[in-house]
Amino acid sequence: MSFESSGQQRHAADVTREAVFEKLTMPEFLTRTAQRFPDKTALIFMEKKITYRALETLVNRFARALTAIGVKAGDTVAMLLPNMPQLVIANYAAFRIGAVPAPNNPLSTEQELAHQLNDSDASVLIALDLRLPLALELKGKTGIRTIIACHITDYLPFPGNKLLPYLHKALYLKVPPGAGMYEFIPLINQYPDTPVENAARWEEVGALLYTGGTTGAGKGVMLTHANISCNGQQLRAWFSEAKDGEESILAVFPFFQSTGWTGIQNLSILAGWTDILVPRPEPQVIVEIMKKFKPTILPGMPTVFSGLLAREEFRKMNLSAVKVFLSGAAPLPSDVIGKLKSRKDAPIINVYGLTEIGPMGTATPWGGAEKPGTVGVPLPGTDLKIVDLETGTRELPVGEAGEICFRGPQVMKGYYKKPEETAAVLKDGWLFTGDIGFLDADGYLTIVDRKKEMIVAGDLNINPGEVDEKK
């Protein structure tokens, strides 16, 4: 059974499955947002606030810096950064000159990073200074020729702070001199903030995001500027009661991962919201940030919400500012939903997708039915179908589990330098996810398992989770 975006069905008062997309790339959206809301805070990082006007100028300056050190349209710019202003600036500067950002997990192993850097053909690496020893090791094992080091202290509000020397000693790692070695602030400060012509092209590859590698070595997912922009616009349409230029969202999901990339970074820039950056998503850190900045949108994985609810300080916190909870990675358990609702009776939106669709595919409608255990219905402009596991050609009826397939403007161009792997999952415009799930009569999706984890026994496909439950 499939649910298609062409229908007129509405799941809530202001949410439709239809979609009309603006043909604007994300760096163009940033420029427009900076014009619409110049004094709105774009980023908050440990009390440092950067407005949209300032973010636009920083992106222009760093775009000029990248060009000056030899980065051209089509070049891959790798990044090894947590959620900090330099990551957002670097992503959008690369976009603006037509280069391809490739964010990596700064906690990945040397082996994983060496694979990703070599696979992506990156020659520039923008890295947190505390990962410089690793970055220098990788420089000798990959095609990296230029390293730009970023310090946590670059965007901290330290002037006049008596703790500055001690904080620098604890958080600041000196960059060794040498060819191809730069520091972010001295580099960006060399260039003017005059506008840079947008070189991002709608149908060209805009980013390389690496899969987690749960089924082998991580693959580079080629997302075009169209994929990136459309998925942000699809998700924005879902937040029907949120207002442009007024919301603030806690950036718990890392921006190097696709949920944080689209669901927080790009969505916020598109809508003119404030990103409250969380470089280390530990429950007590989140509690302290929430007390100070009072986000209106609170995202998290089930483990994050469970960790918050385990703290008395969170349970007693005034959550009146929160308009909606956003959950990704897995559906929220019923007991966690109940505890959150007892703290604040706000909508809980479960989202589902994968890097290959940028990553948003389905979500619980804001104001629509909330069904525990489900991950909502297809986003605007998104088609979804469930097919049989044996042939992948027969659509299955309501309630029957099979492989989840997506079609829409957010579906990736393919895997970088992997035509065979691409052909295995992209068929006639449909992405075969490898995830197993089923639809109910209202079009709500329930995830069962991964296809490669299914046990084949005769004519039966057995979910390992079902075996575990019966032990």
Residue pairs with C-beta under 8 A, 6 or more apart in sequence:
1 385
1 386
1 395
1 396
1 397
1 398
1 439
2 383
2 384
2 385
2 386
2 395
3 17
3 377
3 378
3 383
3 384
3 385
3 439
3 443
4 17
4 383
5 17
5 18
5 19
5 378
5 380
5 381
5 382
5 383
5 408
6 17
6 18
7 17
8 16
8 17
8 18
9 17
9 443
10 16
10 17
11 17
11 365
11 368
11 369
11 377
11 442
11 443
12 240
12 365
12 366
12 367
12 368
13 240
13 367
14 240
14 241
14 366
14 367
15 237
15 238
15 240
15 365
15 366
15 367
15 368
15 380
16 237
16 380
17 377
17 378
17 380
17 381
17 382
18 380
18 381
19 230
19 233
19 234
19 237
19 379
19 380
19 381
19 409
21 229
21 230
21 233
21 381
21 409
22 229
22 233
23 202
23 229
24 32
24 229
25 95
25 198
25 200
25 201
25 202
25 206
25 225
25 228
25 229
26 92
26 95
26 200
26 206
26 225
26 228
26 229
26 232
26 266
26 269
26 270
27 59
27 92
27 95
27 96
27 198
27 200
28 198
28 200
29 229
29 232
29 269
29 270
30 52
30 55
30 56
30 59
30 92
30 269
31 56
31 195
31 198
33 52
33 269
33 270
33 271
33 272
34 52
34 53
34 55
34 56
36 244
36 245
36 272
37 52
37 244
37 245
37 272
38 51
38 52
38 53
39 51
39 52
39 53
40 51
40 52
40 245
40 272
40 274
41 49
41 50
41 51
41 52
41 248
41 274
42 50
42 51
42 52
42 54
42 55
42 88
42 268
42 269
42 274
42 275
43 49
43 50
43 55
43 85
43 88
43 274
43 275
43 277
44 50
44 248
44 274
44 275
44 276
44 277
44 293
45 84
45 85
45 155
45 156
45 277
45 279
46 156
46 157
46 277
47 156
47 157
47 292
48 85
48 155
48 156
48 157
50 58
50 85
50 155
52 272
55 88
55 89
55 92
57 193
58 85
58 89
58 188
58 193
59 89
59 92
59 93
59 96
59 196
60 93
60 96
60 192
60 193
60 194
60 195
60 196
61 188
61 189
61 191
61 192
61 193
62 89
62 90
62 93
62 187
62 188
62 191
63 93
63 94
63 96
63 97
63 196
64 191
64 192
64 196
65 93
65 187
65 188
65 190
65 191
66 77
66 93
66 94
66 97
66 99
66 124
67 97
68 190
68 191
69 124
69 146
69 182
69 187
70 146
71 77
71 94
71 97
71 99
71 124
72 97
72 98
72 99
73 97
73 98
73 99
73 199
74 98
74 99
74 100
74 204
75 99
75 100
75 123
75 124
76 99
76 100
76 101
76 102
76 120
76 121
76 122
76 123
76 124
76 208
77 90
77 94
77 99
77 100
77 101
77 102
77 122
77 124
77 126
78 102
78 103
78 104
78 116
78 117
78 120
78 122
78 124
78 125
78 126
78 144
79 87
79 90
79 91
79 101
79 102
79 103
79 104
79 125
79 126
79 127
79 256
80 104
80 106
80 113
80 125
80 126
80 127
80 128
80 131
80 134
80 135
81 87
81 90
81 103
81 106
81 126
81 127
81 128
81 150
81 256
82 106
82 128
82 254
82 279
82 280
83 251
83 254
83 255
83 260
83 277
83 278
83 279
84 128
84 150
84 152
84 155
84 277
84 279
85 154
85 155
85 277
86 126
86 150
86 154
86 155
86 184
87 103
87 255
87 256
88 255
88 265
88 275
89 188
90 101
90 126
91 101
91 103
91 207
91 255
91 265
92 269
94 100
94 101
95 101
95 200
95 206
95 207
95 225
96 196
96 198
96 199
96 200
97 196
97 199
98 199
98 200
98 201
98 204
100 205
100 206
100 207
100 208
101 207
101 208
102 116
102 120
102 122
102 207
102 208
102 209
102 210
102 220
103 207
103 209
103 255
103 256
103 261
104 113
104 116
104 117
104 210
104 256
105 112
105 254
105 256
105 257
106 127
106 128
106 131
106 256
108 116
110 134
110 137
110 138
112 213
112 218
113 134
113 138
114 138
114 141
114 142
115 217
115 218
116 210
116 218
116 220
117 125
117 138
117 142
117 143
117 144
118 141
118 142
118 143
119 220
119 416
119 417
120 208
120 210
120 220
120 416
121 143
122 142
122 143
122 144
123 143
123 144
123 145
123 146
124 144
124 145
124 146
124 147
124 148
125 135
125 138
125 139
125 144
125 146
125 147
125 148
126 147
126 148
126 150
126 184
127 134
127 135
127 147
127 148
127 149
127 150
128 149
128 150
128 152
129 149
129 150
129 151
129 152
129 172
129 173
129 174
129 175
130 152
130 171
130 173
132 147
132 149
132 173
132 175
132 176
135 144
135 147
135 149
136 147
136 176
138 144
139 145
139 147
139 180
145 180
146 180
146 181
146 182
147 180
147 181
147 182
148 182
148 183
148 184
148 187
149 173
149 175
149 181
149 182
149 183
149 184
150 183
150 184
151 171
151 172
151 173
151 183
151 184
151 185
152 171
152 172
152 279
153 167
153 168
153 171
153 172
154 184
154 185
156 167
158 164
158 167
161 167
175 181
175 182
175 183
200 206
200 225
201 225
202 224
202 225
202 226
202 229
203 224
203 225
203 226
204 224
204 225
205 222
205 223
205 224
205 413
206 223
206 224
206 225
206 227
206 228
207 223
207 228
207 261
208 220
208 221
208 222
208 223
208 416
209 220
209 221
209 223
209 257
209 258
209 261
209 355
210 218
210 219
210 220
210 221
210 355
211 218
211 219
211 221
211 354
211 355
211 356
212 218
213 219
214 450
215 434
215 450
215 452
219 415
219 416
219 418
219 421
220 415
220 416
220 417
220 418
221 258
221 355
221 356
221 412
221 415
221 416
222 412
222 413
222 414
222 415
222 416
223 358
223 412
223 413
224 412
224 413
226 409
227 357
227 358
227 409
227 410
227 411
227 412
227 413
228 262
228 266
228 358
230 358
230 381
230 408
230 409
230 410
231 262
231 266
231 357
231 358
231 359
231 360
231 409
231 410
232 262
232 266
232 267
232 270
233 270
234 360
234 379
234 380
234 381
234 382
234 408
234 409
234 410
235 262
235 263
235 267
235 351
235 360
235 363
235 379
236 267
236 270
236 271
237 379
237 380
238 349
238 363
238 365
238 366
238 379
238 380
239 267
239 271
239 297
239 324
239 366
240 366
240 367
241 323
241 324
241 366
241 367
242 271
242 273
242 296
242 297
242 323
242 324
244 271
244 272
244 273
245 271
245 272
245 273
246 273
246 296
247 271
247 273
247 274
247 296
247 297
247 323
248 273
248 274
248 275
248 276
248 293
248 294
248 295
248 296
248 297
249 264
249 267
249 268
249 273
249 274
249 275
249 276
249 295
249 296
249 297
249 298
249 299
250 276
250 278
250 286
250 289
250 290
250 293
250 295
250 297
250 298
250 299
250 300
251 260
251 264
251 265
251 275
251 276
251 277
251 278
252 260
252 264
252 278
252 281
252 286
252 299
252 300
252 301
252 304
253 259
253 260
253 263
253 264
253 281
253 299
253 301
253 328
254 260
254 281
255 261
255 264
255 265
258 353
258 354
258 355
258 358
258 359
259 328
259 329
259 351
259 353
259 359
261 359
262 358
262 359
262 360
263 299
263 326
263 328
263 351
263 359
263 360
264 275
264 299
265 275
267 273
268 274
268 275
273 297
276 289
276 293
276 295
278 285
278 286
278 289
281 300
281 304
282 307
283 304
283 307
283 308
283 310
283 311
283 314
284 311
286 300
286 304
286 308
287 308
287 311
287 313
287 314
287 317
290 298
290 314
290 317
291 317
294 321
295 321
295 322
296 321
296 322
296 323
296 324
297 322
297 323
297 324
297 326
298 319
298 322
298 324
298 325
298 326
299 325
299 326
299 327
299 328
300 308
300 325
300 326
300 327
301 327
301 328
301 329
301 330
302 327
302 329
302 330
302 331
302 332
302 333
302 336
305 325
305 327
305 332
305 336
305 340
306 336
308 314
309 315
309 336
309 339
309 340
309 343
314 343
315 343
317 343
319 343
319 344
319 346
320 344
322 344
322 346
323 346
323 347
324 346
324 347
324 348
324 349
324 366
325 340
325 344
325 346
325 347
325 348
325 349
326 349
326 351
327 348
327 349
327 350
327 351
328 350
328 351
328 352
330 447
331 350
331 372
331 373
331 374
331 375
331 447
332 340
332 348
332 350
332 372
333 372
334 372
334 373
337 348
337 370
337 372
340 348
341 348
347 364
347 366
347 367
347 370
348 364
348 370
349 363
349 364
349 365
349 366
349 376
350 363
350 364
350 374
350 375
350 376
351 360
351 362
351 363
351 364
351 375
351 376
352 361
352 362
352 363
352 375
352 376
352 445
352 447
353 359
353 360
353 361
353 362
353 406
354 361
354 433
354 435
355 412
356 411
356 412
356 425
356 431
356 433
357 406
357 408
357 410
357 411
357 412
357 431
358 410
358 412
360 379
360 410
361 378
361 379
361 382
361 384
361 406
361 408
361 410
362 375
362 376
362 377
362 378
362 379
362 382
362 384
362 445
363 375
363 376
363 377
363 379
364 370
364 371
364 374
364 375
364 376
364 377
365 376
365 377
368 377
369 442
369 444
371 440
371 444
373 446
374 440
374 444
374 445
374 446
375 444
375 445
375 446
375 447
376 444
376 445
377 442
377 443
377 444
377 445
378 384
378 406
378 408
378 443
379 408
381 408
381 409
382 406
382 407
382 408
382 410
383 406
383 407
383 408
384 404
384 405
384 406
384 407
384 439
384 443
384 445
385 395
385 405
385 407
385 430
386 395
386 396
386 400
386 401
386 402
386 403
386 404
386 405
386 437
386 438
386 439
387 393
387 394
387 395
387 396
387 402
387 403
387 405
387 432
388 394
388 396
388 402
388 403
389 402
389 403
389 436
389 451
389 454
389 461
392 403
392 427
392 432
396 402
396 438
398 438
398 439
398 440
398 441
399 438
399 439
399 440
400 438
401 436
401 437
401 438
401 448
402 436
402 437
402 438
403 432
403 433
403 434
403 435
403 436
403 451
404 433
404 435
404 436
404 437
404 445
404 447
405 430
405 431
405 432
405 433
406 430
406 431
406 433
407 429
407 430
407 431
411 426
411 429
411 430
411 431
412 426
412 431
414 422
414 426
415 421
415 422
424 432
425 431
425 432
425 433
425 434
426 432
434 450
434 451
434 452
435 447
435 449
435 450
435 451
436 447
436 448
436 449
436 450
436 451
436 454
436 463
437 445
437 446
437 447
437 448
438 445
438 446
438 448
439 445
439 446
440 446
448 463
448 465
449 463
449 464
449 465
453 464
454 461
454 462
454 463
454 464
455 461
455 462
455 463
455 464
455 467
456 462
